[in-house]
Amino acid sequence: MKEETSVDDKITFNSIDDYIAQFTPEVQEILKTLRKVIQDSAPDAKEKISYQMPTFELNGNLVHFAAFKNHIGFYPAPRGIEAFKEELSEYKGAKGSVQFPIGKPLPYELISKIVKFRVAENIKKAEEKIKKKK
């Protein structure tokens, strides 16, 4: 269910299902597959909406994704991009994001590797925080 807010009529989403439902059937299929790849790669991660984007969190934000007119944006934080910059070099991107063109198959295997990298990174960071507190 989409909720309208009074501030310049922006739509807010209550769940990833709500977010995916707004797109064409073709884009919905891509987003559902992407969501499944992330779920399979980070089974302990929780889903939420953050920055009005589907987000997975595990000891903090793990990855975000979003659909746009011509691409799917994937946001694994700057370290997630940096660690895979060679494999991601054929795609447009920025410091913490990559754009996968909608007309081409998404590199789901690479996305899975990036998500697993981010899971390991967040778990390590959480463990280090615990050690510091002792």
C-alpha positions as CSV (number, residue, x, y, z in Angstrom):
1,M,0.0,0.0,0.0
2,K,1.3,3.4,-1.0
3,E,0.9,6.2,1.5
4,E,0.6,9.7,0.3
5,T,2.3,12.3,2.4
6,S,1.3,16.0,2.4
7,V,4.9,17.2,1.7
8,D,4.8,17.8,-2.0
9,D,2.9,14.5,-2.5
10,K,5.9,12.1,-2.2
11,I,4.9,8.5,-2.0
12,T,6.3,6.6,1.0
13,F,6.6,2.8,1.1
14,N,5.9,0.6,4.1
15,S,7.6,-2.5,2.7
16,I,9.7,-3.8,-0.1
17,D,6.6,-5.4,-1.6
18,D,5.0,-2.0,-1.7
19,Y,8.0,-0.6,-3.5
20,I,8.2,-3.4,-6.1
21,A,4.4,-3.2,-6.8
22,Q,4.7,0.3,-8.3
23,F,6.7,-0.9,-11.3
24,T,5.8,-2.6,-14.6
25,P,5.7,-6.4,-14.5
26,E,9.1,-6.6,-16.3
27,V,10.8,-4.4,-13.7
28,Q,9.0,-6.2,-10.9
29,E,10.5,-9.5,-12.0
30,I,14.0,-8.0,-12.0
31,L,13.5,-6.5,-8.5
32,K,12.0,-9.8,-7.2
33,T,15.0,-11.7,-8.5
34,L,17.4,-9.2,-7.1
35,R,15.7,-9.3,-3.7
36,K,15.9,-13.2,-3.7
37,V,19.6,-13.1,-4.6
38,I,20.2,-10.7,-1.7
39,Q,18.1,-12.8,0.7
40,D,19.9,-16.0,-0.3
41,S,23.3,-14.3,0.1
42,A,22.4,-12.7,3.4
43,P,19.8,-15.0,5.0
44,D,20.1,-13.3,8.4
45,A,19.6,-9.8,7.1
46,K,16.4,-7.9,7.8
47,E,14.4,-6.1,5.2
48,K,13.3,-2.5,5.6
49,I,12.7,0.7,3.6
50,S,15.5,3.3,4.1
51,Y,15.9,6.5,2.0
52,Q,12.7,5.3,0.3
53,M,14.6,2.3,-1.1
54,P,14.5,-1.4,-0.4
55,T,17.3,-2.0,2.2
56,F,18.8,-5.0,3.8
57,E,20.4,-4.6,7.2
58,L,22.7,-6.8,9.3
59,N,24.6,-5.0,12.1
60,G,23.8,-1.8,10.1
61,N,22.8,-1.2,6.5
62,L,24.1,-3.9,4.2
63,V,22.8,-2.9,0.7
64,H,20.1,-0.8,-0.9
65,F,18.6,-1.1,-4.3
66,A,16.2,0.9,-6.4
67,A,14.7,1.0,-9.9
68,F,14.9,4.0,-12.2
69,K,13.7,4.6,-15.8
70,N,16.8,3.1,-17.5
71,H,18.6,1.2,-14.7
72,I,18.6,-0.6,-11.4
73,G,20.7,1.1,-8.8
74,F,22.6,-1.1,-6.4
75,Y,24.2,0.5,-3.3
76,P,26.6,-1.7,-1.4
77,A,28.5,1.2,0.3
78,P,31.8,2.5,-1.1
79,R,33.8,-0.5,0.2
80,G,31.5,-2.9,-1.6
81,I,32.1,-1.0,-4.9
82,E,35.9,-0.7,-4.3
83,A,36.4,-4.4,-3.5
84,F,34.8,-5.4,-6.9
85,K,35.8,-2.4,-9.0
86,E,37.3,-4.5,-11.8
87,E,34.2,-6.7,-12.1
88,L,32.0,-3.6,-12.0
89,S,34.1,-1.6,-14.5
90,E,31.7,-2.1,-17.4
91,Y,28.8,-0.4,-15.5
92,K,28.2,3.3,-14.6
93,G,28.6,4.0,-11.0
94,A,29.8,6.3,-8.3
95,K,31.6,5.9,-5.0
96,G,29.0,3.8,-3.3
97,S,26.7,2.8,-6.2
98,V,26.5,1.0,-9.5
99,Q,23.9,1.2,-12.3
100,F,22.8,-1.9,-14.0
101,P,21.0,-1.1,-17.3
102,I,17.4,-2.4,-17.4
103,G,17.8,-3.8,-21.0
104,K,20.6,-6.2,-20.0
105,P,20.6,-9.2,-17.6
106,L,21.8,-8.2,-14.1
107,P,25.0,-9.9,-12.9
108,Y,23.3,-11.8,-10.1
109,E,26.4,-13.9,-9.3
110,L,28.5,-10.8,-8.9
111,I,25.7,-9.2,-6.8
112,S,25.7,-12.2,-4.6
113,K,29.5,-12.0,-4.1
114,I,29.2,-8.3,-3.2
115,V,26.4,-9.0,-0.7
116,K,28.4,-11.8,1.0
117,F,31.4,-9.4,1.2
118,R,29.3,-6.8,2.9
119,V,27.8,-9.4,5.3
120,A,31.4,-10.5,6.3
121,E,32.4,-6.8,6.6
122,N,29.4,-5.9,8.9
123,I,29.8,-9.0,11.1
124,K,33.6,-8.2,11.5
125,K,32.8,-4.5,12.4
126,A,30.1,-5.6,14.9
127,E,32.6,-8.1,16.5
128,E,35.2,-5.4,16.8
129,K,32.8,-3.1,18.5
130,I,32.0,-5.8,21.1
131,K,35.7,-6.4,21.7
132,K,36.3,-2.7,22.3
133,K,33.5,-2.6,24.9
134,K,35.1,-5.4,27.0
